[in-house]
Amino acid sequence: MALTPIALLSVYDKNGLLELAKGLHDSGVRLLGSGGTAKKIRESGIPIQDVSDITKAPEMLGGRVKTLHPAVHGGILARNNASDNKDLEEQKIAPIAIVVCNLYPFAETIAKADCKLADAIEEIDIGGVTLLRAAAKNHERVSILSDPRDYADFLKAWVESKGDVGDDLRNRLALKAFESTASYDAAISNYFREHYASGGSEHPAGPIQQLTLRYGANPHQKPAQAFVQSGELPFKVLAGSPGYINLLDALNSYALVKELDEALQLPAAASFKHVSPAGAAVGLELNGVEKNVYGVDDLKEQLTPLASAYARARGADRMSSFGDFIALSRPCDLATARIISREVSDGIIAPGYAPNALEVLMKKKGGKYCVLEIDPSYSPGTLETRQVYGVSLQQKRNDVKITPSLFQNIVSQNKALPDPAIVDLIVATLALKYTQSNSVSYALRGSVIGLGAGQQSRIHCTRLAGSKADNWWLRHHPRVLSLQFKSGVKRAEKANAIDLFVGGEELEGGEKDQWESLFETVPAPLSVEERKEHAKLLEGVACSSDAFFPFPDNVHRAWKSGVKYLAAPSGSVMDAECIKAADEHQIVFAHTSLRLFHH
């Protein structure tokens, strides 16, 4: 004879409860309930037994223990096999077919302004979570209802199928239950992470799992935090107080310089602004002109390779680098710290600091300069998750390696790709991997010299990056190098003045007066002829794109900025036309077959 199906009901949210209980009872289901759930159903006139009727044990500890008993969980977890059926028979336990359960309102409780730790602890559900997980685990046989919005559909399916709602519905209900317990546990761990895992001081000496931030991307976005769900944060705060955007820049930029160093076995540096590089470079030695262009010709000490890398990265686009976050692939040395000390910057991340370098950096901003030390052995997880508008998105982390083999498929007539050009293509391509898409990058002598980020049109990326490369090159013009600034003009003011000078903007009124006041002798503008003649000297530039070029106009524009080496994925219906344009300019064009979108 078939057993009467049993439903166990134990809910905090009682919306729709009575309608579900009546429907189940009318369809021949025996009802069991705990505490207030059984009381509410019974008071409405619907027959229901108490859980204690099968456990033979009263509720205890103020209701903390109600359903935690073998008579309950044996009935839920029992599979439909001979061994489990024998155990149930020997222990006189009836199988449970339906579990209806939702949880104490932990998230709602902690959201209250007057919530105390004791209040939060009392809202941590134990028995409910156990019921959900047990029923969801055994969803091959058991239906688990964790959301009142599912009651009506389930009841309809139960009645129409005479008690067999089918695998598909049970599977979906089980998934919802698992998601319910996951989000519930996440809320609890997040709450206690804020209370217990921060180390208890602004700069804890030991490892921490969570760091409270002043606010998120904007001051009104509070609360904000950085945390890992296991282990410890891979960085330490040595000085200052990092913000949300600081950490986005720091972690993205360190990933970039670490990969550059691994790919080229050269120290690397990056200057990041708003989650894209303003500049990135490796530590090739600077010549005399480059020292002047990058503003380090006045430094008396020898520039180390790491210092040269940062000078290049910062000097690629000094205007965009103003207020940057810096990443170094190797421990910061004194020469690098001295360059950083005189630039307007928000912070730095590096795998270590020489004591004298740290001393210099700790004085910046009156001791409030953000100094982060990253664990160089840290390896992020394979999956990464982000949430947008309440929806979680997950993907495999972009761990592709950029190596010389990426540029072997040369599709142009000119196939001469020398080693320095490969270095520049790697620098340009790795920069794209950490630049907001769409993006195009120009590089020369181990440094990004122009980068177009976040444009909706590919040609706009190419033009933007090209114009930055053009301005970078104009800063090498003899007339720019000989500009005579008045004593006391700050470095940032010089950078702004040079940018206006090479940009060729026509200044008027107060802006013109302000600009002219910076010079001992006001320089005449660069003529069109001077610009054209100087532009002809820019050559051997490498250019990389994070996706295919849809039209050959990109190739023609890149050539105007001295591009000799080009890399982009294939896949455009205009690939042949783009190759034809490369051949027209004798450009070496490699198809990479690797898209590098970054959002």
Secondary structure as the mmCIF struct_conf table of DSSP 4:
data_model
#
loop_
_struct_conf.conf_type_id
_struct_conf.id
_struct_conf.beg_label_comp_id
_struct_conf.beg_label_asym_id
_struct_conf.beg_label_seq_id
_struct_conf.end_label_comp_id
_struct_conf.end_label_asym_id
_struct_conf.end_label_seq_id
HELX_LH_PP_P HELX_LH_PP_P1 ALA A 2 PRO A 5
STRN STRN1 ILE A 6 SER A 10
BEND BEND1 TYR A 12 TYR A 12
TURN_TY1_P TURN_TY1_P1 ASN A 15 GLY A 16
HELX_RH_AL_P HELX_RH_AL_P1 LEU A 17 ASP A 26
TURN_TY1_P TURN_TY1_P2 SER A 27 GLY A 28
HELX_LH_PP_P HELX_LH_PP_P2 VAL A 29 VAL A 29
STRN STRN2 ARG A 30 GLY A 33
HELX_RH_AL_P HELX_RH_AL_P2 GLY A 35 GLU A 43
TURN_TY1_P TURN_TY1_P3 SER A 44 GLY A 45
STRN STRN3 GLN A 49 ASP A 50
TURN_TY1_P TURN_TY1_P4 VAL A 51 VAL A 51
HELX_RH_AL_P HELX_RH_AL_P3 SER A 52 THR A 55
STRN STRN4 MET A 60 MET A 60
HELX_RH_3T_P HELX_RH_3T_P1 LEU A 61 GLY A 63
TURN_TY1_P TURN_TY1_P5 ARG A 64 ARG A 64
STRN STRN5 VAL A 65 VAL A 65
BEND BEND2 LYS A 66 THR A 67
BEND BEND3 HIS A 69 HIS A 69
HELX_RH_AL_P HELX_RH_AL_P4 PRO A 70 LEU A 77
BEND BEND4 ASN A 80 ASN A 81
HELX_RH_AL_P HELX_RH_AL_P5 ALA A 82 GLN A 91
TURN_TY1_P TURN_TY1_P6 LYS A 92 LYS A 92
STRN STRN6 ILE A 98 CYS A 101
HELX_RH_AL_P HELX_RH_AL_P6 PHE A 106 ILE A 110
TURN_TY1_P TURN_TY1_P7 ALA A 111 ALA A 111
BEND BEND5 LYS A 112 LYS A 112
TURN_TY1_P TURN_TY1_P8 ALA A 113 ASP A 114
HELX_RH_AL_P HELX_RH_AL_P7 LEU A 117 GLU A 122
TURN_TY1_P TURN_TY1_P9 GLU A 123 GLU A 123
BEND BEND6 ILE A 126 ILE A 126
HELX_RH_AL_P HELX_RH_AL_P8 GLY A 127 LYS A 137
TURN_TY1_P TURN_TY1_P10 ASN A 138 ARG A 141
STRN STRN7 SER A 143 LEU A 145
HELX_RH_3T_P HELX_RH_3T_P2 PRO A 148 ASP A 150
HELX_RH_AL_P HELX_RH_AL_P9 TYR A 151 GLU A 160
TURN_TY1_P TURN_TY1_P11 SER A 161 GLY A 163
HELX_RH_AL_P HELX_RH_AL_P10 ASP A 167 TYR A 196
TURN_TY1_P TURN_TY1_P12 ALA A 197 GLY A 200
BEND BEND7 SER A 201 HIS A 203
BEND BEND8 ALA A 205 GLY A 206
BEND BEND9 GLN A 209 GLN A 209
STRN STRN8 GLN A 210 LEU A 213
BEND BEND10 ARG A 214 ARG A 214
BEND BEND11 GLY A 216 ASN A 218
TURN_TY1_P TURN_TY1_P13 PRO A 219 HIS A 220
BEND BEND12 GLN A 221 GLN A 221
BEND BEND13 PRO A 223 PRO A 223
STRN STRN9 ALA A 224 PHE A 227
BEND BEND14 GLN A 229 GLY A 231
BEND BEND15 PRO A 234 PRO A 234
STRN STRN10 PHE A 235 ALA A 239
BEND BEND16 GLY A 240 GLY A 240
HELX_RH_AL_P HELX_RH_AL_P11 TYR A 244 LEU A 264
BEND BEND17 GLN A 265 LEU A 266
STRN STRN11 ALA A 268 LYS A 273
TURN_TY1_P TURN_TY1_P14 HIS A 274 VAL A 275
STRN STRN12 SER A 276 VAL A 282
HELX_LH_PP_P HELX_LH_PP_P3 LEU A 284 LEU A 286
HELX_RH_AL_P HELX_RH_AL_P12 GLY A 288 VAL A 293
TURN_TY1_P TURN_TY1_P15 TYR A 294 GLY A 295
TURN_TY1_P TURN_TY1_P16 ASP A 297 ASP A 298
BEND BEND18 GLU A 301 GLU A 301
HELX_LH_PP_P HELX_LH_PP_P4 GLN A 302 THR A 304
HELX_RH_AL_P HELX_RH_AL_P13 PRO A 305 GLY A 315
TURN_TY1_P TURN_TY1_P17 ALA A 316 ALA A 316
BEND BEND19 ASP A 317 ASP A 317
HELX_RH_AL_P HELX_RH_AL_P14 ARG A 318 SER A 321
TURN_TY1_P TURN_TY1_P18 PHE A 322 GLY A 323
STRN STRN13 ASP A 324 LEU A 328
BEND BEND20 SER A 329 ARG A 330
STRN STRN14 CYS A 332 CYS A 332
HELX_RH_AL_P HELX_RH_AL_P15 LEU A 334 SER A 341
TURN_TY1_P TURN_TY1_P19 ARG A 342 ARG A 342
BEND BEND21 GLU A 343 GLU A 343
STRN STRN15 SER A 345 ALA A 350
BEND BEND22 PRO A 351 PRO A 351
STRN STRN16 TYR A 353 TYR A 353
HELX_RH_AL_P HELX_RH_AL_P16 PRO A 355 MET A 362
TURN_TY1_P TURN_TY1_P20 LYS A 363 LYS A 363
HELX_RH_3T_P HELX_RH_3T_P3 LYS A 364 GLY A 367
TURN_TY1_P TURN_TY1_P21 LYS A 368 LYS A 368
BEND BEND23 TYR A 369 TYR A 369
STRN STRN17 CYS A 370 ILE A 374
TURN_TY1_P TURN_TY1_P22 PRO A 376 SER A 377
BEND BEND24 THR A 382 THR A 382
STRN STRN18 LEU A 383 VAL A 388
TURN_TY1_P TURN_TY1_P23 TYR A 389 GLY A 390
STRN STRN19 VAL A 391 LYS A 396
HELX_RH_3T_P HELX_RH_3T_P4 PRO A 404 PHE A 407
STRN STRN20 ILE A 410 ILE A 410
BEND BEND25 SER A 412 GLN A 413
HELX_RH_AL_P HELX_RH_AL_P17 ASP A 419 LYS A 433
TURN_TY1_P TURN_TY1_P24 TYR A 434 TYR A 434
BEND BEND26 THR A 435 THR A 435
HELX_LH_PP_P HELX_LH_PP_P5 GLN A 436 GLN A 436
BEND BEND27 SER A 437 ASN A 438
STRN STRN21 SER A 439 LEU A 444
TURN_TY1_P TURN_TY1_P25 ARG A 445 GLY A 446
STRN STRN22 SER A 447 ALA A 453
BEND BEND28 GLY A 454 GLY A 454
BEND BEND29 GLN A 456 SER A 457
HELX_RH_AL_P HELX_RH_AL_P18 ARG A 458 LEU A 474
TURN_TY1_P TURN_TY1_P26 ARG A 475 HIS A 476
BEND BEND30 HIS A 477 HIS A 477
HELX_RH_AL_P HELX_RH_AL_P19 PRO A 478 LEU A 481
TURN_TY1_P TURN_TY1_P27 SER A 482 SER A 482
STRN STRN23 PHE A 485 PHE A 485
HELX_LH_PP_P HELX_LH_PP_P6 LYS A 486 LYS A 486
TURN_TY1_P TURN_TY1_P28 SER A 487 GLY A 488
HELX_RH_AL_P HELX_RH_AL_P20 ARG A 491 GLY A 503
TURN_TY1_P TURN_TY1_P29 GLY A 504 GLY A 504
HELX_RH_AL_P HELX_RH_AL_P21 GLY A 509 GLU A 516
TURN_TY1_P TURN_TY1_P30 SER A 517 LEU A 518
STRN STRN24 PHE A 519 PHE A 519
BEND BEND31 GLU A 520 THR A 521
HELX_LH_PP_P HELX_LH_PP_P7 VAL A 522 SER A 527
HELX_RH_AL_P HELX_RH_AL_P22 VAL A 528 ALA A 535
TURN_TY1_P TURN_TY1_P31 LYS A 536 LEU A 537
STRN STRN25 VAL A 541 SER A 545
BEND BEND32 ASP A 546 ALA A 547
BEND BEND33 PRO A 550 PHE A 551
TURN_TY1_P TURN_TY1_P32 PRO A 552 PRO A 552
HELX_RH_AL_P HELX_RH_AL_P23 ASP A 553 LYS A 560
TURN_TY1_P TURN_TY1_P33 SER A 561 GLY A 562
STRN STRN26 VAL A 563 ALA A 568
TURN_TY1_P TURN_TY1_P34 VAL A 573 MET A 574
HELX_RH_AL_P HELX_RH_AL_P24 ASP A 575 GLU A 584
TURN_TY1_P TURN_TY1_P35 HIS A 585 GLN A 586
STRN STRN27 VAL A 588 HIS A 591
#
